[in-house]
Structure formats: C-alpha cells, structure tokens
Amino acid sequence: MVKLTDIHPLTGFLRDHKEHIERLAATGRPEVLTVNGKARVVIQDAAAYQKMTEALDAIETERIVRDRMASLDRGEPGVPAEQVLADVRKRLTKKRK
C-alpha cells in the first residue's frame, strides 16, 4: 500500500535521489513519482520487490493447488500428484531465472 507520504514529484527524486533510495531501503515501501501532478512511475527497493514477488509466487502456487483440488471435488478427472508437483516445480524454476 502506498501512503500519501510516499508520493513525490519526479523532479524531487532526480534532485535528491540518494535520500529517496535510503528511504526505500529503510521502509521497504514503494514510492509513487509524479509528473505534472499525475502518478507516472512506481519505484521500490530491490529486496522489497524480491519479497513481494516471492509472496505472489506462493499465492499463485496455492491457487493452482486449490483449483485442482476443487476440480476433484466436482468429480472431474484428476492429475497425478507427480504431474502437479512437476508443473509447480517448472513454474517456480521459470520465475527464478
């Protein structure tokens, strides 16, 4: 979630980029940069971005498993567990590259 204090003009970021980068690293929150008063760019610390993408991967993996379990509950033909795990492994391997 972006707080109102995390919205800054792009010109301010360009002028004081070191201060912004330090704040990004310290808070882990993204900043919205504006151009002519309109949101234009979102920037984020690399470690916070990595944490966010890992959380999204976990959510997506859980969604896949839940969808497949629901299809079994509906009586649809199942997929062998080995295939499910292979699909998840393949997806996670692609994300890490």
Backbone as JSON, one array per atom type, in Angstrom:
{
  "sequence": "MVKLTDIHPLTGFLRDHKEHIERLAATGRPEVLTVNGKARVVIQDAAAYQKMTEALDAIETERIVRDRMASLDRGEPGVPAEQVLADVRKRLTKKRK",
  "N": [[0.84, -1.17, 0.0], [0.51, 2.2, -0.79], [1.44, 5.09, 0.88], [0.32, 8.44, 1.5], [2.51, 9.98, 2.11], [4.42, 8.84, 0.6], [4.42, 9.73, -1.97], [5.86, 11.52, -4.49], [7.21, 14.22, -6.45], [8.72, 13.63, -9.62], [10.86, 15.3, -10.28], [11.83, 16.02, -7.77], [12.79, 13.56, -6.9], [14.85, 13.17, -8.75], [16.54, 15.25, -8.03], [17.16, 14.7, -5.31], [18.0, 11.98, -5.16], [19.58, 10.13, -3.67], [18.64, 10.36, -1.03], [16.02, 9.45, -1.37], [16.47, 6.78, -2.19], [17.69, 5.75, 0.09], [15.51, 5.97, 1.86], [13.69, 4.22, 0.62], [15.01, 1.78, 0.98], [15.06, 1.64, 3.77], [12.35, 1.67, 4.59], [11.04, -0.19, 2.98], [8.8, 0.24, 1.54], [7.11, 1.11, -1.5], [7.55, 3.99, -3.67], [5.62, 6.5, -5.21], [6.11, 8.27, -8.1], [5.49, 11.41, -9.48], [4.46, 13.16, -12.44], [3.82, 16.27, -13.57], [1.85, 16.39, -11.59], [0.49, 13.97, -11.78], [0.34, 10.47, -11.15], [3.04, 8.56, -12.27], [5.25, 6.8, -12.23], [6.28, 3.96, -10.36], [8.53, 3.21, -7.83], [10.75, 0.94, -6.18], [12.56, -0.63, -3.52], [15.02, -3.11, -4.2], [15.22, -5.46, -2.58], [12.75, -5.44, -1.24], [11.08, -5.67, -3.41], [11.78, -8.25, -4.32], [10.89, -9.78, -2.16], [8.15, -9.3, -2.37], [7.57, -10.45, -4.9], [8.14, -13.12, -4.36], [6.16, -13.69, -2.49], [3.91, -13.39, -4.11], [4.35, -15.52, -5.9], [4.02, -17.68, -4.15], [1.33, -17.4, -3.49], [0.16, -17.79, -6.02], [0.93, -20.44, -6.53], [-0.47, -21.74, -4.48], [-3.06, -21.15, -5.36], [-3.18, -22.65, -7.73], [-3.05, -25.28, -6.72], [-5.37, -25.3, -5.12], [-7.34, -24.93, -7.11], [-7.05, -27.3, -8.57], [-7.71, -29.17, -6.6], [-10.38, -28.47, -6.19], [-11.45, -29.16, -8.65], [-11.29, -31.92, -8.48], [-13.1, -32.32, -6.39], [-15.42, -31.7, -7.75], [-15.7, -33.9, -9.22], [-14.27, -34.18, -11.53], [-11.83, -35.56, -13.8], [-8.73, -36.37, -12.32], [-5.32, -35.17, -11.91], [-2.24, -36.76, -11.83], [-0.36, -36.67, -8.77], [2.39, -36.43, -9.07], [2.56, -35.11, -11.51], [1.36, -32.67, -10.92], [3.17, -31.64, -9.02], [5.43, -31.52, -10.65], [4.6, -29.58, -12.48], [4.36, -27.34, -10.79], [7.02, -27.13, -9.9], [8.28, -26.6, -12.35], [7.15, -24.12, -12.98], [8.08, -22.54, -10.84], [10.83, -22.7, -11.27], [11.08, -21.32, -13.7], [10.39, -18.74, -12.82], [12.56, -18.07, -11.21], [14.64, -17.69, -12.92]],
  "CA": [[0.0, 0.0, 0.0], [1.27, 3.44, -0.88], [0.96, 6.14, 1.77], [0.4, 9.78, 0.91], [3.87, 10.5, 2.3], [5.3, 8.15, -0.35], [4.17, 10.28, -3.3], [6.82, 12.6, -4.68], [7.43, 14.6, -7.85], [9.91, 13.06, -10.26], [11.97, 16.26, -10.19], [12.39, 15.9, -6.42], [13.57, 12.32, -6.88], [16.08, 13.39, -9.52], [17.39, 16.17, -7.27], [17.58, 14.11, -4.04], [17.84, 10.53, -5.35], [20.21, 9.36, -2.6], [17.71, 10.37, 0.1], [14.9, 8.56, -1.73], [16.95, 5.4, -2.19], [17.85, 5.36, 1.5], [14.17, 5.8, 2.43], [13.14, 3.0, 0.05], [15.65, 0.64, 1.64], [14.71, 1.62, 5.19], [10.92, 1.41, 4.82], [10.55, -1.31, 2.19], [7.59, 0.64, 0.83], [7.36, 1.76, -2.79], [7.22, 5.4, -3.82], [4.99, 6.9, -6.47], [6.68, 9.5, -8.63], [4.51, 12.1, -10.3], [4.86, 14.1, -13.48], [2.71, 17.22, -13.71], [0.82, 16.08, -10.6], [-0.16, 12.67, -12.01], [1.19, 9.31, -10.9], [3.65, 8.13, -13.53], [6.2, 5.72, -12.02], [6.42, 3.42, -9.01], [9.87, 2.67, -7.61], [10.79, 0.12, -4.98], [13.84, -1.24, -3.17], [15.14, -4.44, -4.81], [14.92, -6.51, -1.6], [11.31, -5.42, -1.02], [10.49, -6.2, -4.64], [12.01, -9.69, -4.31], [9.98, -10.34, -1.15], [6.81, -9.22, -2.93], [7.41, -11.44, -5.97], [8.11, -14.45, -3.73], [4.82, -13.84, -1.91], [2.98, -13.61, -5.23], [4.58, -16.88, -6.37], [3.41, -18.6, -3.19], [-0.12, -17.28, -3.66], [-0.19, -18.42, -7.29], [1.08, -21.89, -6.34], [-1.62, -22.17, -3.67], [-4.25, -21.08, -6.22], [-3.15, -23.8, -8.64], [-3.38, -26.48, -5.94], [-6.79, -25.21, -4.75], [-8.13, -25.16, -8.32], [-7.02, -28.73, -8.9], [-8.48, -29.88, -5.58], [-11.79, -28.18, -6.45], [-11.88, -29.96, -9.8], [-11.5, -33.28, -7.96], [-14.35, -32.28, -5.62], [-16.51, -31.68, -8.72], [-15.72, -35.2, -9.89], [-13.53, -34.14, -12.78], [-10.65, -36.43, -13.74], [-7.6, -35.76, -11.64], [-3.97, -35.18, -12.47], [-1.37, -37.42, -10.85], [0.39, -35.76, -7.89], [3.72, -36.21, -9.66], [2.41, -34.11, -12.57], [1.1, -31.39, -10.25], [4.44, -31.16, -8.46], [6.31, -31.18, -11.77], [4.12, -28.3, -13.01], [4.73, -26.29, -9.83], [8.48, -27.0, -9.96], [8.6, -25.96, -13.62], [6.76, -22.73, -12.86], [9.0, -21.86, -9.91], [12.13, -22.62, -11.92], [11.0, -20.22, -14.67], [10.37, -17.47, -12.09], [13.88, -17.78, -10.62], [15.62, -17.37, -13.98]],
  "C": [[0.89, 1.24, 0.0], [0.62, 4.47, 0.04], [1.1, 7.49, 1.07], [1.79, 10.37, 1.05], [4.86, 9.85, 1.34], [5.05, 8.59, -1.79], [5.03, 11.52, -3.45], [6.9, 12.97, -6.16], [8.73, 13.99, -8.38], [11.1, 14.01, -10.15], [12.63, 16.22, -8.82], [13.24, 14.65, -6.28], [14.9, 12.53, -7.61], [17.06, 14.28, -8.75], [17.98, 15.49, -6.02], [17.5, 12.58, -4.1], [18.46, 9.7, -4.23], [19.29, 9.27, -1.38], [16.53, 9.42, -0.16], [15.32, 7.1, -1.67], [17.15, 4.9, -0.76], [16.49, 5.12, 2.15], [13.52, 4.51, 1.9], [13.71, 1.77, 0.74], [15.21, 0.52, 3.1], [13.27, 1.2, 5.43], [10.44, 0.15, 4.12], [9.3, -0.99, 1.41], [7.96, 1.27, -0.52], [7.05, 3.25, -2.71], [6.57, 5.6, -5.17], [5.63, 8.22, -6.88], [5.69, 10.11, -9.61], [5.18, 12.98, -11.34], [3.64, 14.98, -13.73], [1.55, 16.85, -12.8], [0.12, 14.75, -10.77], [0.82, 11.54, -11.77], [1.73, 8.79, -12.22], [4.51, 6.88, -13.36], [6.14, 5.27, -10.57], [7.82, 2.84, -8.89], [9.88, 1.95, -6.27], [12.19, -0.42, -4.78], [13.87, -2.66, -3.72], [14.79, -5.57, -3.84], [13.41, -6.58, -1.33], [10.58, -5.98, -2.23], [10.62, -7.72, -4.68], [11.04, -10.37, -3.34], [8.55, -10.36, -1.69], [6.6, -10.27, -4.02], [7.38, -12.86, -5.41], [6.74, -14.71, -3.1], [3.79, -14.1, -2.99], [3.13, -15.02, -5.8], [3.9, -17.89, -5.45], [1.89, -18.57, -3.32], [-0.57, -17.97, -4.94], [-0.09, -19.94, -7.19], [-0.1, -22.43, -5.54], [-2.9, -22.16, -4.51], [-4.32, -22.27, -7.15], [-3.58, -25.06, -7.9], [-4.86, -26.47, -5.56], [-7.69, -25.48, -5.95], [-8.18, -26.64, -8.67], [-7.78, -29.56, -7.88], [-9.98, -29.67, -5.81], [-12.29, -29.0, -7.64], [-12.11, -31.41, -9.39], [-12.82, -33.35, -7.18], [-15.57, -32.27, -6.55], [-16.61, -32.98, -9.5], [-15.01, -35.22, -11.23], [-12.31, -35.05, -12.66], [-9.46, -35.68, -13.14], [-6.31, -35.82, -12.45], [-3.1, -35.84, -11.42], [-0.55, -36.39, -10.05], [1.76, -35.44, -8.46], [3.66, -35.12, -10.73], [2.18, -32.73, -11.96], [2.41, -30.81, -9.71], [5.42, -30.77, -9.56], [5.91, -29.83, -12.36], [4.53, -27.14, -12.1], [6.23, -26.05, -9.87], [8.91, -26.26, -11.22], [8.3, -24.46, -13.56], [7.71, -21.95, -11.97], [10.38, -21.71, -10.52], [12.15, -21.48, -12.94], [11.06, -18.87, -13.97], [11.74, -17.09, -11.58], [14.89, -17.36, -11.67], [15.59, -15.96, -14.38]]
}
